[in-house]
């Protein structure tokens, strides 16, 4: 809980300074509201017979708001939810019922064409694992919350000024919940829709 509170304070402090600086310069120029869906693929030492291969056995909903500061710069607050991390024959070594992620990101648009806008992003936040896991000796494992980095890239296809189709891939990097014995990677390709409200018609 203490680690989670520290992470929350850190992310909200960054967000406040960015927004305060943006407001002083007469921006933001607009904002996006988005919702995306896709698989949630984890790889690492996920169970006693792990091979290191990615396991894409869970779906993910991903949504949030992106504040457009300039034509090329934005900040984003997002939330994602996977209803079932894994469903397989091996007992897992950590909480595997649900996975929730909260992140604050910087987004850099590589171009600002009117109908195609590729971007790269990186940020910090936390991931919460809940329910269902057990140790190798059969002891039930409770939930755990871990600090997480994330980074990725994608692009918006914009058929109309106020609507876009977004495709992106992100990776969330954290440590193995409960045991903290190594890294756990969560790769998330997703496809979704974006509702855009922009004062700048060039965005």
HELIX and SHEET records of a PDB file:
HELIX    1   1 UNK A    2  UNK A   24  1                                  23    
SHEET    1   A 9 UNK A  30  UNK A  43  0                                        
SHEET    2   A 9 UNK A  55  UNK A  68 -1                                        
SHEET    3   A 9 UNK A  73  UNK A  82 -1                                        
SHEET    4   A 9 UNK A  98  UNK A 109 -1                                        
SHEET    5   A 9 UNK A 116  UNK A 130 -1                                        
SHEET    6   A 9 UNK A 144  UNK A 160 -1                                        
SHEET    7   A 9 UNK A 163  UNK A 175 -1                                        
SHEET    8   A 9 UNK A 183  UNK A 198 -1                                        
SHEET    9   A 9 UNK A  30  UNK A  43 -1                                        
END                                                                             
